[in-house]
Amino acid sequence: MRVIVGMSGGVDSSVAALLLKRQGYDVTGVFMKNWEEKNDEGVCSSEQDWEDVRHVCDKIDIPYYSVNFTEEYYERVFKIFLEAYGKGFTPNPDVLCNKEIKFKAFLDFALKSGAEKIATGHFVRTNNLGELIKGVDKNKDQSYFLYMLKKSQLKKSLFPVGGLTKEEVRKIALGAGIPVYNKKDSTGICFIGERNFKKFLMEYFPAQKGPMITDTGETVGEHDGLMFYTIGQRKGLGIGGRGDGRSFFVVGKDIKNNALIVAQGEDHPLLFSNSAKIEDITWIDDIAPIENEALEFSAKFRYRQKDQDVILTYSGTSGIVECKKPQRALTPGQSVVFYKGDVCLGGGILVEAFNI
C-alpha cells in the first residue's frame, strides 16, 4: 500500500514515516509549505524544517518532495483567523488547518498522486469504524485539534505514533539514528512561530486603544486593542499595585464600547462560567446525535484540559453547553470538543459564556 506521510521536520512525523516503512508500506515523505514569512530574526523556519525533512528521509531511505499550500492556507485558514480576532475572539487556527489543509488539500493531493492513504505524526488513534480515539499519551493526545474531521477522512489516514508515548517516540528516533530525535517540539501558532504575537497582530490590525475598566466600573488603565487580550490573562496588563494588591485578570470584553474588563484575584466569580453558547457544531460521524435533547458528554474547553462533564442541547449547528462544574476562563473563539470515553465525537466554537 502506498502511503504519503505529511512530514514537518519534527520527530513525530519522522518516526511515523519510519514505522510505516518498517511495516512494509510504500512510503513517500511530503513537506507541506503553508507559510512564507520570516520571523523576527529574519529566519524562515520552514526552510530549516524542509532541510530536516530531507535529512530524515535520506536516513530512512524514502523518496520525498515538497508541496506548496500557502495560497490555500491564506484563503481557508488565515483569513478566518483574522476575522475571528477582529471580533474580539481568540481563535485556534490549528483546528482549521487540520480540517482545510492537512486532511483536505493534502489528502486530496495525496490521493490524486496515487496514494491510498496519508499519515501524520498526530498523537491520536483510529479504528475500523473510522472513529477518532485519544492517543495513548494523555499529555500529548491531539484529538482536540482534529474534531472537525469526518470518518471518510479518518479512514484514509494513518496515525503511527498514536499508540506510543512521546518518550517512546524519541527513543525510537534515537535508536534509528534519526537526526531530529531531540528536536524541540514546535509551540504556538504555526505561522507565527516564536515571534512576538502582539507585534505580529499589529501588522494586520490598527491599534484601537481603549479603557481598561474593573468589574466595579473604575478605569485603571488603557488597553492596546481588545484582540491582544484573552479571557483569564494576567500578564501584560500593566496595572499592578492597586486595590488589595492581588493580580488583575481579564474577565471580559465590551466590544461595543471597546473596553477591556478586569478584576482582581484568580478566583474572581467573573472568571467562572457554568454554561456557554457554541456555534459551527460538527460531528465526526455522519449520523449526528438527536437534536433538542439533553445529551450527556464529557468535553474539553482547551487543549490538555481534563475531561469535564457537560450536557449539550443543540439544534442544527448551534447549541448550549451546561457544565456540571463551573469552568474557568471560557474563551470565545476556542473549541469545545465532545467525547464519550476515549472516542472524540465532534465539537463547536464557543461564542459566549454565561454564569446563570
C-alpha positions as CSV (number, residue, x, y, z in Angstrom):
1,M,0.0,0.0,0.0
2,R,1.3,3.4,-0.9
3,V,1.2,6.0,1.9
4,I,2.2,9.6,1.7
5,V,3.4,11.0,5.1
6,G,2.9,14.6,5.9
7,M,6.4,15.5,7.3
8,S,7.0,18.6,9.3
9,G,10.7,18.1,10.1
10,G,9.8,17.1,13.7
11,V,10.4,13.9,15.5
12,D,6.8,12.7,15.5
13,S,6.2,12.7,11.7
14,S,9.7,11.3,11.2
15,V,9.0,8.3,13.4
16,A,5.6,7.9,11.8
17,A,7.4,7.5,8.4
18,L,10.0,5.2,9.8
19,L,7.4,2.9,11.5
20,L,5.3,2.7,8.3
21,K,8.4,1.7,6.3
22,R,9.3,-1.0,8.8
23,Q,5.7,-2.3,8.5
24,G,6.2,-2.8,4.7
25,Y,4.3,0.2,3.4
26,D,5.5,2.0,0.2
27,V,6.3,5.4,1.9
28,T,6.9,8.8,0.5
29,G,7.5,11.9,2.6
30,V,5.9,15.2,1.7
31,F,6.7,18.5,3.3
32,M,3.8,21.0,3.3
33,K,4.8,24.6,3.0
34,N,1.9,26.7,4.3
35,W,3.5,30.0,5.3
36,E,6.3,32.0,3.7
37,E,7.1,34.9,6.0
38,K,10.2,35.2,8.2
39,N,10.3,35.5,12.0
40,D,11.6,38.5,14.0
41,E,15.2,37.4,13.4
42,G,14.7,37.2,9.6
43,V,14.7,33.5,9.6
44,C,12.2,31.4,7.7
45,S,11.6,28.4,9.9
46,S,10.1,26.4,7.1
47,E,13.5,26.4,5.3
48,Q,15.1,24.7,8.4
49,D,12.2,22.3,8.7
50,W,12.5,21.4,5.0
51,E,16.2,20.7,5.5
52,D,15.4,18.5,8.4
53,V,12.8,16.6,6.3
54,R,15.4,15.9,3.6
55,H,17.9,14.6,6.2
56,V,15.4,12.4,7.8
57,C,14.1,10.9,4.5
58,D,17.7,10.3,3.4
59,K,18.4,8.5,6.7
60,I,15.4,6.2,6.5
61,D,15.8,5.9,2.7
62,I,12.4,7.1,1.4
63,P,11.6,9.5,-1.5
64,Y,10.5,12.9,-0.6
65,Y,9.4,16.2,-2.1
66,S,7.7,19.5,-1.1
67,V,4.3,20.9,-2.0
68,N,3.1,24.5,-1.5
69,F,-0.2,25.2,0.1
70,T,0.4,28.8,1.0
71,E,-2.5,30.1,-1.1
72,E,-4.9,27.5,0.3
73,Y,-3.7,28.3,3.8
74,Y,-4.1,32.0,3.4
75,E,-7.7,31.7,2.0
76,R,-9.0,28.9,4.1
77,V,-7.3,29.4,7.5
78,F,-5.5,32.7,7.9
79,K,-8.3,35.0,6.7
80,I,-10.8,33.3,9.0
81,F,-8.2,33.6,11.8
82,L,-8.0,37.4,11.3
83,E,-11.8,37.7,11.1
84,A,-12.2,36.0,14.4
85,Y,-9.6,38.3,16.1
86,G,-11.4,41.3,14.6
87,K,-14.5,40.2,16.5
88,G,-12.6,40.1,19.8
89,F,-12.3,36.2,19.8
90,T,-9.3,34.1,20.5
91,P,-9.3,31.5,17.7
92,N,-7.3,28.3,17.3
93,P,-6.1,28.1,13.7
94,D,-4.6,24.7,14.2
95,V,-8.1,23.2,14.2
96,L,-9.0,24.8,10.9
97,C,-5.6,23.9,9.4
98,N,-6.2,20.3,10.1
99,K,-9.6,20.4,8.5
100,E,-8.8,22.5,5.5
101,I,-5.2,21.8,4.7
102,K,-3.8,18.6,6.2
103,F,-6.9,16.4,5.8
104,K,-8.4,18.2,2.8
105,A,-6.0,19.9,0.5
106,F,-3.2,17.5,1.4
107,L,-5.4,14.4,1.4
108,D,-6.8,15.3,-2.0
109,F,-3.3,15.9,-3.3
110,A,-2.1,12.5,-2.0
111,L,-5.0,10.5,-3.4
112,K,-4.6,12.2,-6.8
113,S,-0.9,11.3,-6.6
114,G,-1.7,7.6,-6.4
115,A,-1.5,7.1,-2.6
116,E,-4.1,5.0,-0.9
117,K,-3.7,6.8,2.4
118,I,-2.0,9.6,4.1
119,A,-0.2,9.5,7.5
120,T,0.8,12.2,10.1
121,G,2.6,12.3,13.4
122,H,-0.5,13.2,15.4
123,F,-0.9,11.6,18.8
124,V,-4.3,10.0,18.1
125,R,-5.7,6.7,17.0
126,T,-8.5,5.4,14.8
127,N,-10.3,2.0,14.5
128,N,-12.0,0.1,11.7
129,L,-15.2,2.1,12.2
130,G,-13.4,5.3,11.4
131,E,-13.7,6.7,14.9
132,L,-11.2,9.2,16.3
133,I,-9.7,7.9,19.6
134,K,-7.4,9.7,22.0
135,G,-3.7,9.0,21.8
136,V,-2.2,6.7,24.4
137,D,-0.1,9.5,25.8
138,K,-2.7,11.6,27.6
139,N,-0.4,14.5,27.9
140,K,0.2,14.6,24.1
141,D,-3.3,13.5,22.9
142,Q,-4.2,15.7,19.9
143,S,-7.8,14.7,19.2
144,Y,-8.8,18.1,20.4
145,F,-7.3,19.6,17.2
146,L,-8.9,17.0,14.9
147,Y,-12.6,17.1,15.9
148,M,-13.7,18.8,12.7
149,L,-12.7,15.8,10.6
150,K,-15.1,13.2,9.1
151,K,-15.0,9.4,9.2
152,S,-14.3,9.4,5.5
153,Q,-11.1,11.4,6.1
154,L,-10.1,9.3,9.0
155,K,-10.5,6.1,7.1
156,K,-8.0,7.4,4.6
157,S,-5.5,8.4,7.4
158,L,-2.9,6.6,9.5
159,F,-1.5,7.8,12.8
160,P,1.5,5.5,13.5
161,V,2.6,7.2,16.8
162,G,-0.9,7.4,18.4
163,G,-0.2,4.2,20.3
164,L,3.1,5.5,21.7
165,T,4.2,7.9,24.4
166,K,6.4,10.9,23.4
167,E,9.3,9.3,25.3
168,E,8.9,6.1,23.3
169,V,8.8,8.1,20.0
170,R,12.1,9.9,20.9
171,K,13.7,6.6,21.9
172,I,12.8,5.0,18.6
173,A,14.2,8.0,16.7
174,L,17.4,7.9,18.7
175,G,17.8,4.2,18.1
176,A,17.3,4.6,14.4
177,G,19.8,7.5,14.2
178,I,17.1,10.0,13.1
179,P,18.8,13.4,13.3
180,V,15.8,15.2,14.8
181,Y,15.4,12.8,17.7
182,N,15.8,15.6,20.3
183,K,14.4,18.5,18.3
184,K,12.2,20.8,20.4
185,D,8.5,20.5,19.8
186,S,7.0,23.4,17.9
187,T,4.8,25.6,20.1
188,G,2.3,28.4,19.4
189,I,0.5,29.1,16.2
190,C,2.2,27.6,13.2
191,F,2.5,30.7,11.0
192,I,3.7,32.9,13.9
193,G,6.3,30.6,15.3
194,E,8.5,32.0,18.0
195,R,7.9,35.6,17.1
196,N,6.2,38.2,19.3
197,F,2.5,37.5,18.9
198,K,1.3,41.0,19.7
199,K,3.7,42.5,17.2
200,F,2.6,40.1,14.6
201,L,-1.1,41.0,15.0
202,M,-0.3,44.7,14.9
203,E,0.8,44.2,11.3
204,Y,-2.8,43.4,10.4
205,F,-4.9,45.4,12.9
206,P,-4.5,49.1,13.6
207,A,-4.2,49.8,17.3
208,Q,-7.5,50.7,18.8
209,K,-6.7,51.7,22.3
210,G,-9.5,51.9,24.9
211,P,-10.2,52.0,28.6
212,M,-9.3,49.2,31.0
213,I,-12.2,49.0,33.5
214,T,-12.6,47.0,36.6
215,D,-15.7,45.0,37.4
216,T,-16.8,47.8,39.7
217,G,-16.6,50.4,36.9
218,E,-13.3,52.0,37.8
219,T,-11.0,53.0,35.0
220,V,-7.5,51.7,35.9
221,G,-5.6,51.9,32.6
222,E,-5.7,51.7,28.8
223,H,-5.5,48.7,26.6
224,D,-3.8,48.5,23.3
225,G,-6.6,46.8,21.4
226,L,-9.1,44.1,22.5
227,M,-7.7,41.5,20.1
228,F,-4.4,41.5,22.0
229,Y,-6.0,40.1,25.2
230,T,-7.7,36.8,26.1
231,I,-10.0,35.8,29.0
232,G,-8.1,34.8,32.1
233,Q,-4.9,36.7,31.0
234,R,-2.8,38.1,33.9
235,K,0.5,39.1,32.3
236,G,1.0,42.3,30.3
237,L,-1.8,44.3,31.8
238,G,0.5,46.9,33.5
239,I,-1.9,47.7,36.3
240,G,-0.3,46.0,39.3
241,G,-0.1,47.6,42.8
242,R,-3.7,48.6,43.0
243,G,-6.6,47.7,45.2
244,D,-6.0,44.8,47.6
245,G,-2.7,44.0,45.9
246,R,-3.9,40.8,44.1
247,S,-3.2,40.4,40.4
248,F,-5.7,41.6,37.9
249,F,-7.1,39.2,35.3
250,V,-9.1,39.8,32.1
251,V,-12.7,38.8,32.8
252,G,-14.5,40.2,29.7
253,K,-14.5,42.4,26.6
254,D,-17.1,45.1,26.0
255,I,-16.9,45.1,22.2
256,K,-19.5,47.9,21.8
257,N,-17.6,50.4,24.0
258,N,-14.1,49.0,23.1
259,A,-13.4,48.4,26.9
260,L,-11.4,45.6,28.5
261,I,-12.9,44.4,31.8
262,V,-10.6,43.3,34.5
263,A,-10.9,42.1,38.1
264,Q,-8.6,41.2,40.9
265,G,-8.0,37.6,42.1
266,E,-7.5,34.4,40.2
267,D,-10.7,33.0,41.8
268,H,-12.9,36.0,40.9
269,P,-16.5,34.9,40.2
270,L,-16.4,36.6,36.8
271,L,-13.7,34.2,35.7
272,F,-16.1,31.3,36.0
273,S,-19.0,30.1,33.9
274,N,-21.4,27.3,34.1
275,S,-22.8,27.4,30.5
276,A,-21.8,28.5,27.1
277,K,-23.2,29.1,23.6
278,I,-21.4,27.3,20.8
279,E,-21.7,27.5,17.1
280,D,-20.4,25.7,14.0
281,I,-21.0,22.3,15.6
282,T,-19.7,19.4,13.5
283,W,-19.8,15.7,14.2
284,I,-17.2,13.1,13.0
285,D,-20.0,10.6,12.4
286,D,-22.3,11.4,9.6
287,I,-25.2,10.2,11.8
288,A,-25.4,13.1,14.4
289,P,-26.8,12.8,17.9
290,I,-30.5,13.6,18.3
291,E,-31.3,17.3,18.3
292,N,-33.2,19.2,21.0
293,E,-32.4,16.5,23.7
294,A,-30.2,16.9,26.7
295,L,-27.1,14.9,25.7
296,E,-24.5,14.0,28.3
297,F,-20.9,14.1,27.2
298,S,-17.5,14.9,28.5
299,A,-15.8,17.9,27.0
300,K,-12.6,19.8,26.7
301,F,-12.7,23.6,26.6
302,R,-9.0,23.8,25.9
303,Y,-6.1,21.6,24.9
304,R,-4.8,19.2,27.6
305,Q,-7.7,20.1,29.9
306,K,-9.1,17.1,31.9
307,D,-12.5,15.9,30.5
308,Q,-15.4,17.9,32.0
309,D,-18.9,16.5,32.4
310,V,-21.4,18.6,30.4
311,I,-24.9,18.5,29.0
312,L,-25.4,19.7,25.4
313,T,-28.7,20.8,23.9
314,Y,-28.4,21.7,20.2
315,S,-30.2,22.3,17.0
316,G,-28.6,22.5,13.6
317,T,-25.1,23.9,14.1
318,S,-25.6,25.8,17.4
319,G,-26.4,24.9,21.0
320,I,-25.9,25.4,24.7
321,V,-23.4,23.5,26.8
322,E,-24.2,23.3,30.6
323,C,-21.3,22.4,32.8
324,K,-21.7,20.3,35.8
325,K,-18.8,22.2,37.4
326,P,-18.0,25.9,36.9
327,Q,-15.3,26.3,34.3
328,R,-12.6,28.9,34.5
329,A,-11.8,31.4,31.7
330,L,-14.0,30.1,29.0
331,T,-12.8,32.0,25.9
332,P,-14.9,33.0,22.8
333,G,-13.2,31.6,19.7
334,Q,-11.8,28.5,21.3
335,S,-13.1,25.0,20.6
336,V,-15.4,22.9,22.8
337,V,-14.7,19.2,21.9
338,F,-17.0,16.4,22.9
339,Y,-16.1,12.8,24.0
340,K,-17.6,9.5,25.0
341,G,-14.8,7.9,26.9
342,D,-11.7,8.0,24.6
343,V,-13.8,8.5,21.5
344,C,-13.9,12.0,20.1
345,L,-17.4,12.8,18.8
346,G,-17.1,16.4,17.4
347,G,-17.4,19.9,18.7
348,G,-18.0,23.5,18.1
349,I,-16.7,27.1,18.6
350,L,-17.5,28.8,21.9
351,V,-19.0,32.3,21.2
352,E,-20.3,33.3,24.6
353,A,-20.0,32.1,28.2
354,F,-22.6,32.6,30.9
355,N,-23.0,32.2,34.7
356,I,-26.7,31.6,35.3
